[in-house]
Amino acid sequence: MSSGENRNGCTTAAIIPAYNEAERIAKTVQSVDRYVDETLVVDDASTDDTGARARAVGATVLTQSKNQGYIAAIKRGFRAADTDIVVTIDADGEFPPDRIPHLVRPVCKGEADMVQGHRGTIVRPSEQFLTWLAGWGGPVGDSGTGLRALRTDLADALDLDGKCICGIFSLEVLGRGGKIQEVPVRLNEIDKPRGIAWYHGKQVFYVVQALVRTAFSLWKDDA
């Protein structure tokens, strides 16, 4: 457990989902660890030594029995966290860990329930579309970002039904009455190929479902 540099009076755990990130995970853990009280790496049944390398630099490693994907990984991390706030950050080092205190501070102060790291550019057109679609349900911001801080009790209560977090994460927080803020982040350049996200096609169905649930929740609150 680190000293949590620049913490704001709340305990914080980083949740890092990882699949075959052996070449990057140690550096990511070491960079993140200085800003949080605990770093939890969820090894999504990697076929390389991702888990061993994360453990070697001090992370708590939770190993999935089979590959279940990003959402299942972060949900396991949420359940395991014993802190006031959880932070999600990708294993590949693309997101800058030094922004973590800026995300945590508004949540710790009670000014927001979730704070997202807003990327300047969303590369995939399919992700741009999903964010646009989700925006019909409220101010979702950068709905597909991999860098967030939120109350642990809220994180643990989320259903997150979908093929990815695009759209549904932010919509579900809004549907539960949560307040979302954002801080800008500049991504680090990494040497990692980006495949075609075919699952974004199926994600449209889940975003539409989330839109309906969010609209119903907001209607109930106003009634």
C-alpha positions as CSV (number, residue, x, y, z in Angstrom):
1,M,0.0,0.0,0.0
2,S,1.4,3.4,-1.0
3,S,1.2,6.7,0.8
4,G,-1.3,8.0,-1.7
5,E,0.6,11.1,-2.8
6,N,-1.7,14.2,-3.1
7,R,-4.7,12.4,-1.6
8,N,-7.6,14.5,-0.4
9,G,-8.6,12.8,2.9
10,C,-10.4,9.9,1.3
11,T,-9.0,6.4,0.8
12,T,-8.6,5.4,-2.8
13,A,-8.0,2.2,-4.8
14,A,-7.0,1.9,-8.4
15,I,-8.7,-0.8,-10.4
16,I,-6.5,-1.9,-13.4
17,P,-8.1,-4.5,-15.7
18,A,-5.3,-6.3,-17.6
19,Y,-5.1,-8.9,-20.3
20,N,-1.7,-9.9,-21.7
21,E,-0.1,-6.6,-20.7
22,A,3.2,-8.2,-19.3
23,E,5.3,-5.7,-21.2
24,R,3.5,-2.6,-19.7
25,I,1.9,-3.6,-16.4
26,A,4.8,-3.1,-14.1
27,K,5.4,0.5,-15.3
28,T,1.7,1.3,-15.1
29,V,1.4,-0.1,-11.5
30,Q,4.4,1.8,-10.3
31,S,3.1,5.0,-11.9
32,V,-0.4,4.7,-10.5
33,D,0.6,3.4,-7.0
34,R,2.0,6.7,-5.8
35,Y,-1.4,8.4,-6.1
36,V,-3.6,5.8,-4.4
37,D,-3.7,3.7,-1.2
38,E,-4.0,0.4,-3.0
39,T,-3.6,-0.9,-6.6
40,L,-5.7,-3.8,-7.6
41,V,-4.8,-5.5,-10.9
42,V,-7.6,-7.8,-12.3
43,D,-5.8,-10.3,-14.5
44,D,-8.4,-11.4,-17.0
45,A,-6.9,-14.9,-17.5
46,S,-3.8,-13.6,-19.3
47,T,-1.8,-16.2,-21.2
48,D,1.5,-14.3,-20.4
49,D,2.9,-13.3,-17.0
50,T,0.9,-10.1,-16.5
51,G,-0.2,-11.2,-13.0
52,A,3.3,-12.2,-11.8
53,R,4.8,-8.9,-13.0
54,A,2.1,-6.8,-11.4
55,R,2.5,-8.7,-8.1
56,A,6.3,-8.3,-8.2
57,V,5.9,-4.5,-8.1
58,G,3.4,-4.5,-5.2
59,A,0.0,-4.7,-6.7
60,T,-2.8,-6.9,-5.3
61,V,-3.6,-9.3,-8.2
62,L,-7.1,-10.7,-8.7
63,T,-7.1,-13.5,-11.3
64,Q,-10.1,-14.3,-13.4
65,S,-10.6,-18.1,-14.0
66,K,-11.4,-17.4,-17.6
67,N,-11.3,-14.4,-19.9
68,Q,-14.5,-12.4,-19.2
69,G,-13.7,-9.0,-20.6
70,Y,-13.3,-5.4,-19.3
71,I,-16.6,-5.0,-17.6
72,A,-16.4,-8.2,-15.6
73,A,-12.8,-7.3,-14.6
74,I,-13.6,-3.8,-13.2
75,K,-16.7,-5.1,-11.4
76,R,-14.6,-7.7,-9.6
77,G,-12.2,-4.9,-8.7
78,F,-15.1,-2.8,-7.4
79,R,-16.3,-5.7,-5.2
80,A,-12.8,-6.2,-3.8
81,A,-12.0,-2.5,-3.0
82,D,-12.3,-1.5,0.6
83,T,-11.8,2.3,0.1
84,D,-14.0,5.4,-0.2
85,I,-13.2,5.9,-3.8
86,V,-12.2,3.7,-6.7
87,V,-10.3,4.8,-9.8
88,T,-10.3,2.9,-13.1
89,I,-7.3,3.2,-15.3
90,D,-6.1,1.1,-18.3
91,A,-3.1,-1.2,-18.0
92,D,-1.4,-0.1,-21.2
93,G,-0.1,3.2,-19.8
94,E,-2.1,5.4,-22.2
95,F,-3.8,7.4,-19.5
96,P,-1.6,9.7,-17.3
97,P,-1.7,8.7,-13.6
98,D,-0.8,12.2,-12.4
99,R,-4.4,13.2,-13.2
100,I,-5.8,10.9,-10.6
101,P,-5.7,13.5,-7.7
102,H,-7.7,15.9,-9.9
103,L,-10.3,13.2,-10.5
104,V,-10.5,12.1,-6.8
105,R,-10.7,15.6,-5.3
106,P,-14.3,16.5,-6.4
107,V,-15.6,13.1,-5.4
108,C,-13.9,13.3,-2.0
109,K,-15.4,16.7,-1.4
110,G,-18.9,15.6,-2.3
111,E,-19.0,17.8,-5.4
112,A,-19.4,14.9,-7.8
113,D,-20.3,11.2,-7.7
114,M,-18.0,10.4,-10.6
115,V,-15.3,12.4,-12.4
116,Q,-14.1,11.3,-15.8
117,G,-10.9,11.9,-17.6
118,H,-12.0,13.6,-20.8
119,R,-9.8,12.8,-23.8
120,G,-9.2,15.5,-26.4
121,T,-9.9,13.1,-29.3
122,I,-12.0,10.0,-29.6
123,V,-10.4,8.1,-32.4
124,R,-13.0,5.4,-33.3
125,P,-16.0,6.7,-35.1
126,S,-18.1,4.0,-33.6
127,E,-17.2,5.2,-30.1
128,Q,-18.0,8.8,-31.1
129,F,-21.5,7.6,-32.2
130,L,-22.1,5.7,-29.0
131,T,-21.2,8.8,-27.0
132,W,-23.5,10.9,-29.2
133,L,-26.3,8.4,-28.7
134,A,-25.9,8.2,-25.0
135,G,-25.9,12.0,-24.8
136,W,-29.6,12.0,-25.5
137,G,-30.0,10.7,-21.9
138,G,-28.0,13.5,-20.3
139,P,-24.5,15.0,-20.0
140,V,-22.5,11.8,-20.3
141,G,-19.3,13.6,-21.4
142,D,-16.5,11.3,-22.7
143,S,-18.6,8.2,-22.0
144,G,-15.9,5.7,-23.2
145,T,-13.0,6.9,-21.2
146,G,-10.9,4.4,-19.3
147,L,-10.0,6.9,-16.6
148,R,-12.6,7.6,-13.9
149,A,-12.9,8.1,-10.2
150,L,-16.2,7.4,-8.3
151,R,-17.6,6.5,-5.0
152,T,-17.0,2.9,-4.2
153,D,-20.5,2.3,-3.0
154,L,-21.9,3.7,-6.3
155,A,-19.4,1.6,-8.4
156,D,-20.4,-1.6,-6.6
157,A,-24.1,-0.9,-7.2
158,L,-23.8,-0.5,-11.0
159,D,-25.1,-3.2,-13.3
160,L,-23.0,-2.2,-16.4
161,D,-24.9,-4.5,-18.8
162,G,-23.2,-4.3,-22.2
163,K,-20.3,-5.3,-24.4
164,C,-18.2,-2.4,-23.2
165,I,-18.6,0.7,-21.0
166,C,-19.2,3.2,-23.9
167,G,-22.4,5.1,-23.1
168,I,-23.8,2.8,-20.4
169,F,-21.4,3.6,-17.5
170,S,-22.2,7.3,-17.6
171,L,-25.9,6.8,-18.3
172,E,-26.3,4.4,-15.4
173,V,-24.6,6.9,-13.0
174,L,-27.0,9.6,-14.2
175,G,-29.9,7.2,-13.9
176,R,-29.0,6.6,-10.3
177,G,-29.0,10.3,-9.6
178,G,-25.3,10.7,-9.8
179,K,-23.5,14.0,-10.7
180,I,-20.7,13.7,-13.2
181,Q,-17.8,16.0,-13.7
182,E,-14.8,15.8,-16.0
183,V,-11.2,16.9,-16.2
184,P,-9.1,17.1,-19.4
185,V,-6.4,14.4,-19.9
186,R,-3.7,14.2,-22.6
187,L,-3.0,10.6,-23.6
188,N,0.4,9.1,-23.6
189,E,1.6,7.7,-26.9
190,I,1.9,3.9,-26.8
191,D,3.0,1.4,-29.3
192,K,-0.1,-0.7,-29.4
193,P,-2.3,-1.6,-32.4
194,R,-6.0,-0.8,-32.3
195,G,-8.2,-3.4,-33.8
196,I,-11.7,-2.9,-35.2
197,A,-14.2,-2.7,-32.3
198,W,-16.9,-4.9,-33.8
199,Y,-18.6,-5.1,-30.4
200,H,-19.6,-1.5,-30.7
201,G,-22.4,-2.6,-33.1
202,K,-23.9,-4.7,-30.3
203,Q,-23.3,-2.0,-27.8
204,V,-25.9,0.2,-29.5
205,F,-28.6,-2.1,-28.1
206,Y,-27.3,-1.8,-24.6
207,V,-27.1,2.0,-24.8
208,V,-30.7,2.3,-26.0
209,Q,-31.8,0.1,-23.1
210,A,-29.8,2.4,-20.7
211,L,-31.4,5.4,-22.3
212,V,-34.9,4.0,-21.5
213,R,-33.9,3.2,-17.9
214,T,-32.4,6.6,-17.4
215,A,-35.4,8.4,-18.8
216,F,-37.7,6.4,-16.5
217,S,-35.5,7.1,-13.5
218,L,-35.5,10.8,-14.1
219,W,-39.2,10.8,-14.8
220,K,-39.8,9.1,-11.4
221,D,-37.7,11.7,-9.7
222,D,-39.6,14.5,-11.2
223,A,-43.0,13.0,-10.6
